Amino acid sequence: MVIFKHVKDVKEYIAMQKKAARTVGFVPTMGALHEGHISLIDTAKAESSLVICSIFVNPTQFNDKEDFEKYPVSTEQDIEMLVNAGCDVLFLPSVAEMYPGGTDKIKEYDFGYLETVLEGAQRPGHFRGVGQVVGRLLEIVEPEYLYLGQKDFQQCMVITRLAELTGLRDLKVVICPTMREADGLAMSSRNRRLTDPQRAIAAIIYQCLVSIESKQGNTPFNVVRKECEDLMTAKGFVVEYVTLADATNLKLLDNYKKDTPMVALIAAKIGEIRLIDNLLVGSRES
Ligand code: PAF
């Protein structure tokens, strides 16, 4: 695996590879890699002849300074995992390299409604930051394929919209399934900050999502939502949202809706750690 820290060098390398007719599959990350990230690399390897991963903890997408400062960094271990996974290129830029004009002079994109609900509402400015960094990374890497994890459902929508806003019509955004621990907890870099007792109860979020999915057709959603909120609160979570939305546009739904692709989404904090997860809800007859 070749590691680049400078924009100029990685761009030159990619241009050379493209001349040799290699197609670029790109996996952007903030490091602290886990099996979820590696599954994206695996999918990229199956579809692209040059797989590029970036590790960059993007300061502009953290609305909480402490969350940024405490974001886990494990670069040596990440490199080892990427080498073992057969990743071809790692782009590991500094803040100065990514934002040479400063963090307040980066191109911004307007994601409209998506910025105002759920993660957008809970983390003001977060998606502006995601748009800035992914926009910049796409300018640098110019991939044919971009791989994202469904775990960040709303982020996937924002980045798909970004591809439209930037006119990257040929870019294929590939959304890959959420990878889970044996008890159902969605893999996340933040999980490593959980204490043992917090880790022991963290999978309740997934259990709630499963109950939202399975009670479709026999219990109104507001009843299921209350059960989930009560269960999580009793276990010590601070619930931010338990919600059901149209999976195509993230419009919030009051109840299960026939013939509509739906997604259940939950955000909750255990102690200092904020976890999010989601599950697609099939549109079975009710
Ligand atoms: O999901 C992430 O790790 C980040 O939000 C991303 C897409 C790499 C942008 O910094």
Residues whose N, C-alpha, C, O or C-beta is under 5 A from the ligand:
A	BS01	PAF	P28 T29 M30 F56 N58 V133
